[in-house]
Amino acid sequence: MPDLSFKQANALYIHFPFCSSKCPYCDFYSVKYSKKRVDLYWFALFMELEELSQKVDNNLLQTIYFGGGTPSLVPPFYIKEMIKLIRKRFRVTPTAEITAEVNPASINEEKIVALKRAGINRLSVGIQSFNDHHLSFLGRESSGEKNKKILNLVNNYFNNYSADLIFALPNQTLNELKKDLETLLSFKPPHISLYNLEIHENTPFYKRYNRGELKLPAEELDAEMYEFALEQLTAADYQHYEISNFAQRAYRARHNYIYWLFEPYLALGPGAAAFDGSCRSENIADLNHYLKYYNPEKLSFKEIIENNQLLDSVKKFNPNPEIKIRNLNCLSKKEQMAEYSFLALRTSAGIFYHQFYRKFDLEFKLVYKDEIKELKSSKLIKEGNERIYLTEKGKELANEVFLKFLLD
Ligand code: SF4
């Protein structure tokens, strides 16, 4: 099977595909949490890590990201051991950003402290709202009060963390968003991610939306909410450095920035996608299939670690070549240029012409002459200092801008 070829990858993503229940808007791959399966899964993850470490030439990691799913359900012992193993197999910069996503419903002070001791230096907290009605609509197992309590604790132990907020919920008023923002800003989180509710295919919300049972706010209100949030966050000294992301000075999300810069990244776990600069490989999103491939003997990670048998297990590991574990998709140069462009346009810096030239050996202004002309006349992009970037209107209508590059 053809595979990715990494010359350099600065980031490693680790998927934890377990949640205690499924939020009806979410399309990330996850299954019901079970302690036993997490233990089997962790061994499988380690086997994939071993395999991956053989493939990468220059493996100096700048960022490690535990995403999901709900990584805060993993006992911190597992996270600690995984970070130790990553450090054995890869060179990790001393200043590496090591993030774990946490759900307020499955975290407490003891776990926050244990995650920090395990080597996590940044948390991404799935707050989404402080309004109990909206939290329950979103299927979140937390409450406004619990979210505040967790943010307080996170603030006590972590300098660097992010909080996610969702807006443009059915029947949400501007005043409710204002209250959510005020509450969030009272904690002064170093980083905030702000998303409007999107309806994804194959989710319970998608079915309800199609049956007419769920109505999103009108486009004008959605735009008004977004503009309002921008004003509030900018006034509170946050840099709007990416369409959905805001940071205090020096607290930009370094891991995600690697995605937006179209740079290579490694990934582990079912449903996780890695990228080598021109091809993307996506592990099949099926936990049973993944376990069959990477842990066919159903070995317990905890027992193997406690009995010091990891090296023996690695030597014995012999995956079945008949089992297809991932799909590979290589982008043509035209597709690479399009992806590079719309990812860079997500950032406030936009596209620098010299960087585009260095990457593709072509002039951005010649390749996208017509698109630039059209987007400039619709006031969606601006040009200046040898770069283009989105205007405020362009940020609101970002998907329209991106389509121009993709549909060329
Ligand atoms: S907890 Fe997060 S990953 Fe799990 S279903 Fe909800 S939104 Fe999706």
Residues whose N, C-alpha, C, O or C-beta is under 5 A from the ligand:
A	BS01	SF4	C19 S21 K22 C23 C26 F28 G68 G69 T70
